[in-house]
Every structure is written in C-alpha cells, then in structure tokens.
Amino acid sequence: MSNLYRRKDADGIQIRWIDRQGRRRGRLVKTTSVKEARAALAAEKAKVEKEKRYGAPLPSEETFAQFAKEFLEIQERRIAPRVVKGKLSRVEYERQRGIVETKLKPFFGKWKLGTIRRADVVRYIHDRTGQVSDGTVIKEVNTLKKLFNVALDLDRIASNPATRAPLPQAPEGRTRYLTPEEWTRVFHACYIPPDKNGKEQEQWLQQAAGLAVSLGTRRGELLNTTVPDVDMRTRQAILRITKNGKPRTVYINDLALQVFESMGLDERKRQQDRGVLFPSITAAQLTVRFIRSCQAAGIEDFSFHDLRHTYASHLKMNGADGFDLQKLLGHSDPRMTQRYMHLSADHLRAAASKLDGVLTLPSSE
C-alpha cells in the first residue's frame, strides 16, 4: 500500500500518484475505506493517462463551491504574522474569505469549476456594477483571480477565466479631512454624556478619535493596540496588527500624549494591564458612534478612517517631508520604502511633532 497511507493528523487516507509531468502528487481522501481510497487513486491515474493523451489538464468536475473551500484552506495556511512573498495577513485572509463566501459562491457556487469562462466573469462584473462601488468590484474580481490562479497551479483548470476581465477604473482616493475648527466641533460631539443616574461615562469615543487623528492609525490598528505597546517615555507606540501584516512604529505628539494621559495609561501600566487600549469597544460600535457624532457636529460624508487623512493632510500642510509621511502612514510600496529606510527614529519623531499646536484641546479636557 505504498501509494496509500492513513494520516495520523487527519481523518482519511492519503493517496499519491505521478502526474503527467512526472511530479509526485497527493491528496487526502476523506474515507476510512481502503477500497474507496483505491478507487480514488485509480481515477487520478486514469486522469493522468488522459492528460498525457490530450496534452493538457482535463477540466475539473468539482463545483466552484467545492474548490472555494479548498482555496480558503490553502489561504488560511499561508497566514503569517509578518507578510512576505507567498504569505498573507489575517486581515487579508478574512477579507478574501468574506468575498468568497458572501459574493462569489452565491454567484458561481453550483457551476463546475472547469466550465466557467471569461464571459461568465464579465456577467458577474456587470451584475455587481451599480450595486456596489467600482473599488469593491475590483477587490472582488481580484480575489476571484487569486482563486483561479490556485486552481490553475493545481491543474484543475487550463486557464484563468478572470484574466483581462474588463474591470472598472480604480476610483481616486478620498481627500476628505477636517480643518482645526471642524476637528474641535467633532471632538466635542464625541462626548458621551452622564448616564440616567448622573454617573460620568468613560470617554472612549473622544479618546479613540483623538488617537486616530494624532497618530494616523487605521481603525483596526488602533483597536488592536495594547497597553504595553505604548511607551510614553520614548513617545512611541508599536502597531502590531496592520493592514499589510508588518508591525510599524508611530510617534506620540502632544495631542496623543494628552489622550493617553486622559486614559490613565500610566496607572494601567502600573497594574500590569496587558489588554488592548479599548477592551469593550467593537469596530462596528466605533464606526457608527463616530459617524453619528460627525452628523451632530454638522459634518457630512466623513468616516473614522478620514481622521487618518486629516492627520496626513495637516502634517503635509505644516511642512512634513513626503518621505517621512510615507513612513509614518505605513504605506508598503517597496520602491518608496527603499528611499526612506535610512531615516532614524529621531528624524521621524521630529516629523510627527510638526502636528503639535495644530490639533490640540483645552487643558481642562
């Protein structure tokens, strides 16, 4: 039984065979029956013989939904704390999984993987256009391309039907940001009043907004920052959970320092608190409450992420170097990275401090 063996780490029997290019291949057959495993192996060998005869891989008989499950399992095994070639972050995996499960499977799920053609992908694009933004369509089709590329690498299909699909033009990035006067109005609107018994509430919304606008963090980066990640003595904090999976350092200016002090961070450190800065707040809560506060302040079409734009815009308008800004925001273009990797922490801390005195709060607050 040299081509069949039971896996100790999985429920089933592993089969092995040689493909048409002489490579050793294998897969797990989820059965306890040796007879069924042998039948699966015989089918794989017969498929190889047909491929040799016709000179190309035969179209897969499995459905899109069946392969999508395998694709997500492969992608999940590629998750790494530090993103390098061939790896992806947990955030990126969850984004791909959401697209596959809620968008792609409902449309393509019952179709045989090997029968999907470029025209079918075009129909998907036409179906989604107008329902969602052009940027969302692009993200969904890019995930579809990744899935088909994996199928192509595994000889499940002969070509990628999503290649050269007519995607809409990528939208220009938003440039929405707050003026200092608008920021003050929004900050005050983020105040959480006392409860019905007159008890003062924790001002987590003001604190989160203050840190986002003073550090330029993304929502997820901020909510995943822990108390030990912040060092007020050296005026820097480490963001360990980022969009590209690479930790980065942000530098604490005066406004950020005010916020950390209002949160009692020194006391939390003395108590050896190792939790996140906002343990009781979800991303959805933060998004909804912030948008409502903006509307109460008379600010429309403004999201929590736009506080990051406010940070960047005011740094630039107050003289921060473009390369410094790229580093502080954590953008991952490797060509740009090579141009500012030599900057020291002191240099970047000085760049971040250019925001001091621009977005501040009265000392009583």
C-alpha positions in Angstrom: 0.0 0.0 0.0 2.9 2.3 -0.9 0.6 4.8 -2.7 -2.0 4.8 0.1 -1.5 5.5 3.8 -3.5 6.6 6.7 -2.9 10.1 8.0 -2.4 10.4 11.8 -3.1 14.1 11.7 -6.2 13.9 9.5 -9.4 11.9 9.2 -8.9 10.0 5.9 -6.4 8.2 3.7 -3.7 9.9 1.7 -3.2 8.8 -1.9 -0.2 9.5 -4.0 0.5 9.3 -7.8 2.7 10.7 -10.5 1.2 13.4 -12.7 1.7 13.9 -16.5 4.9 15.9 -15.9 6.5 13.3 -13.7 5.8 15.2 -10.4 4.7 13.3 -7.3 1.2 14.5 -6.3 -1.1 13.6 -3.4 -4.3 14.4 -1.7 -6.4 13.3 1.3 -9.5 11.2 0.6 -11.9 11.6 3.4 -12.8 8.0 3.9 -11.9 5.1 6.2 -12.4 2.6 3.4 -9.3 1.4 1.6 -11.5 0.2 -1.3 -12.8 3.8 -1.8 -9.3 5.2 -1.5 -8.0 2.8 -4.1 -10.9 3.8 -6.4 -10.0 7.5 -6.0 -6.3 6.7 -6.7 -7.3 4.7 -9.9 -9.4 7.7 -11.0 -6.4 10.1 -10.6 -4.2 7.7 -12.6 -6.8 7.4 -15.3 -7.0 11.2 -15.5 -3.2 11.4 -15.9 -3.3 9.0 -18.8 -6.0 11.1 -20.5 -4.0 14.3 -19.9 -0.9 12.6 -21.5 -3.0 11.7 -24.4 -4.6 15.1 -25.0 -1.5 17.1 -23.8 -3.4 19.4 -21.3 -5.1 19.0 -17.9 -8.7 17.9 -18.1 -11.3 20.4 -16.7 -12.1 19.7 -13.1 -15.5 18.1 -12.4 -15.8 19.7 -8.9 -18.1 22.7 -8.4 -16.8 26.2 -7.7 -18.1 26.0 -4.2 -16.2 22.8 -3.6 -12.9 24.3 -4.8 -13.6 27.5 -3.0 -13.5 25.6 0.3 -10.1 24.1 -0.7 -8.9 27.6 -1.8 -9.7 29.1 1.6 -8.0 26.2 3.4 -4.9 26.9 1.4 -5.0 30.6 2.0 -5.5 30.1 5.8 -2.3 28.0 5.9 -0.5 30.9 4.3 -1.3 33.4 7.1 1.8 34.7 8.8 2.5 37.4 11.4 4.9 39.0 9.0 3.9 39.2 5.4 6.5 38.1 2.8 6.2 36.7 -0.6 3.7 33.8 -0.6 2.2 34.8 2.8 -0.7 37.0 3.8 -2.0 38.7 6.9 -5.0 37.5 9.0 -6.8 40.7 7.9 -6.3 40.0 4.2 -7.4 36.4 4.7 -10.6 37.4 6.4 -11.3 39.9 3.6 -10.8 37.2 0.9 -13.0 34.7 2.9 -15.8 37.3 3.2 -15.7 37.9 -0.5 -15.7 34.2 -1.4 -18.4 33.2 1.0 -20.8 36.1 0.5 -20.3 37.2 -3.1 -18.5 34.7 -5.3 -20.1 31.4 -4.0 -23.7 32.7 -4.3 -23.0 33.6 -8.0 -20.6 30.8 -9.2 -21.1 28.2 -6.5 -23.1 25.5 -8.3 -21.2 25.7 -11.6 -18.5 23.2 -12.4 -15.1 24.9 -11.9 -13.8 23.8 -15.3 -16.8 25.2 -17.2 -16.5 28.9 -16.1 -15.5 31.1 -18.9 -14.4 34.7 -19.3 -17.9 35.7 -20.4 -19.2 34.4 -17.0 -16.8 36.6 -15.1 -17.9 39.5 -17.3 -21.5 38.8 -16.4 -20.5 38.8 -12.7 -18.9 42.3 -13.2 -21.9 43.6 -14.9 -24.2 42.2 -12.2 -22.2 43.9 -9.4 -21.7 47.2 -11.2 -24.1 49.7 -9.9 -24.8 47.6 -6.8 -21.5 48.4 -5.1 -18.7 50.9 -5.8 -16.2 50.3 -8.6 -13.5 49.8 -5.9 -15.5 47.0 -4.4 -15.9 45.3 -7.8 -12.2 45.4 -8.4 -11.5 43.8 -5.0 -14.0 41.0 -5.6 -12.6 40.2 -9.0 -9.0 40.3 -7.8 -10.0 37.7 -5.2 -11.6 35.6 -8.0 -8.4 35.8 -10.0 -6.4 34.6 -7.0 -8.8 31.6 -6.6 -8.5 30.7 -10.3 -4.7 31.1 -10.2 -4.5 28.5 -7.4 -6.8 26.2 -9.4 -4.5 26.7 -12.4 -1.4 25.8 -10.3 -3.2 22.7 -9.2 -4.1 21.7 -12.8 -7.8 21.9 -12.0 -8.4 24.3 -15.0 -6.5 25.0 -18.2 -6.6 28.8 -18.0 -7.7 31.7 -15.7 -11.1 33.0 -17.0 -10.7 36.2 -14.9 -7.6 37.2 -16.8 -8.0 40.5 -18.6 -11.6 40.8 -17.4 -12.9 44.4 -18.2 -12.6 45.9 -14.7 -13.9 49.5 -14.0 -11.3 52.2 -13.5 -10.0 52.3 -9.9 -11.5 55.2 -8.0 -9.4 58.1 -6.9 -8.6 58.2 -3.2 -10.6 60.3 -0.9 -9.1 63.6 0.2 -11.7 64.5 2.9 -10.1 65.9 6.0 -11.1 68.2 8.9 -10.0 71.7 9.4 -8.9 72.5 13.0 -12.2 74.2 13.6 -14.1 71.2 12.3 -12.0 68.9 14.4 -12.9 70.8 17.5 -16.6 70.5 16.7 -16.3 66.8 16.0 -14.4 66.2 19.2 -17.0 67.9 21.4 -19.8 66.0 19.6 -18.0 62.7 20.5 -18.6 63.5 24.2 -20.6 60.8 25.9 -23.0 62.4 28.5 -23.6 61.0 32.0 -26.0 58.1 32.4 -29.5 58.5 33.7 -28.2 58.3 37.3 -25.8 61.2 36.6 -22.7 59.0 36.5 -19.9 60.1 34.3 -19.2 57.8 31.4 -15.8 56.7 30.0 -15.0 59.0 27.1 -13.8 56.2 24.8 -15.2 57.9 21.7 -13.3 61.1 22.2 -10.2 59.1 23.1 -10.3 56.9 20.0 -10.9 59.9 17.7 -8.1 61.8 19.4 -5.6 59.0 18.9 -6.6 58.3 15.3 -6.2 62.0 14.3 -2.9 62.4 16.2 -1.3 59.1 15.3 -2.7 58.5 11.8 -3.8 54.9 12.7 -6.3 52.8 10.9 -9.3 51.7 12.9 -8.2 48.1 13.2 -4.6 49.1 14.1 -5.9 51.3 17.0 -8.3 48.7 18.4 -5.6 46.0 18.4 -3.0 48.2 20.2 -2.3 47.0 23.7 -1.2 48.9 26.8 2.4 47.5 26.7 2.7 48.6 23.1 2.7 52.3 24.2 5.8 53.9 25.6 5.1 57.5 26.7 8.6 58.0 27.9 10.1 57.5 24.4 7.0 58.9 22.8 6.3 56.0 20.5 3.9 53.1 20.1 4.1 49.8 18.2 1.2 48.8 15.9 1.5 45.0 15.7 -1.7 44.3 13.7 -1.5 46.3 10.5 -3.1 46.2 7.0 0.0 44.6 5.4 0.9 42.4 8.4 4.1 44.3 9.1 4.4 46.0 12.6 5.2 49.7 12.5 6.1 52.4 15.0 4.0 55.6 15.4 5.3 58.6 17.3 3.4 60.3 20.1 2.9 64.0 19.6 1.4 66.4 22.2 -2.3 65.6 21.3 -1.7 61.8 21.5 0.1 62.3 24.9 -3.0 64.3 26.2 -5.3 61.4 25.2 -3.1 58.7 26.7 -2.9 60.7 30.0 -6.7 61.1 30.0 -7.0 57.3 29.6 -4.9 56.7 32.8 -2.4 54.8 30.8 0.4 55.1 33.5 -1.9 53.6 36.1 -2.9 50.8 33.8 0.8 50.0 33.2 1.5 50.0 37.0 -1.3 47.4 37.3 0.5 45.4 34.6 -2.6 45.7 32.3 -1.6 43.8 29.1 -5.0 44.2 27.4 -6.0 46.4 24.4 -6.5 50.1 24.8 -10.3 49.8 24.3 -11.3 46.4 25.6 -15.1 46.9 25.4 -15.4 48.5 22.0 -16.0 46.8 18.7 -15.1 48.2 15.3 -18.8 48.5 14.4 -19.6 50.4 17.5 -16.8 52.8 16.9 -17.8 53.4 13.3 -21.5 54.0 14.0 -21.0 56.2 17.0 -18.3 58.3 15.3 -20.4 58.9 12.1 -23.4 60.0 14.3 -21.1 62.4 16.2 -19.9 63.9 12.9 -23.5 64.4 11.8 -24.3 66.0 15.1 -21.4 68.4 14.5 -22.7 69.3 11.1 -20.0 67.3 9.3 -21.4 65.0 6.5 -19.7 62.3 4.4 -16.9 61.8 7.0 -15.8 58.4 8.4 -13.5 57.3 11.2 -10.8 56.4 8.6 -10.9 60.0 7.3 -9.2 61.0 10.6 -6.1 59.3 9.1 -6.5 61.6 6.1 -6.7 64.6 8.5 -3.5 63.5 10.2 -1.7 63.2 6.8 -3.1 66.4 5.4 -2.1 68.6 8.3 1.3 67.0 8.6 1.9 67.8 4.9 0.5 71.3 5.1 2.7 72.0 8.1 5.9 71.0 6.4 6.4 67.3 6.9 8.6 65.7 4.2 6.8 63.4 1.8 9.1 60.5 2.6 8.5 61.0 6.3 4.8 61.0 5.7 5.0 57.7 3.7 6.9 56.1 6.6 4.5 57.4 9.3 1.5 56.2 7.4 3.0 52.7 6.9 2.4 52.5 3.2 4.1 49.5 1.7 5.3 50.5 -1.8 8.8 48.8 -1.8 10.2 51.4 -4.2 9.2 54.2 -1.9 10.4 52.2 1.2 13.9 51.9 -0.2 14.1 55.7 -0.4 13.2 56.4 3.3 14.5 53.3 5.1 17.6 55.3 6.2 15.5 57.8 8.3 16.2 57.5 12.0 13.6 57.3 14.7 14.6 60.7 15.9 14.0 62.1 12.5 10.5 60.6 12.2 9.7 61.6 15.8 10.6 65.2 14.8 8.3 64.9 11.7 5.4 63.7 13.8 5.8 66.6 16.3 5.1 69.0 13.5 1.4 68.4 14.4 2.0 69.8 17.9 0.0 73.0 18.5 -2.2 72.4 15.4 -4.8 69.9 16.6 -4.9 70.5 20.4 -7.5 70.5 23.1 -8.0 72.8 26.1 -6.0 71.6 29.1 -9.2 71.0 31.1 -10.3 68.4 28.5 
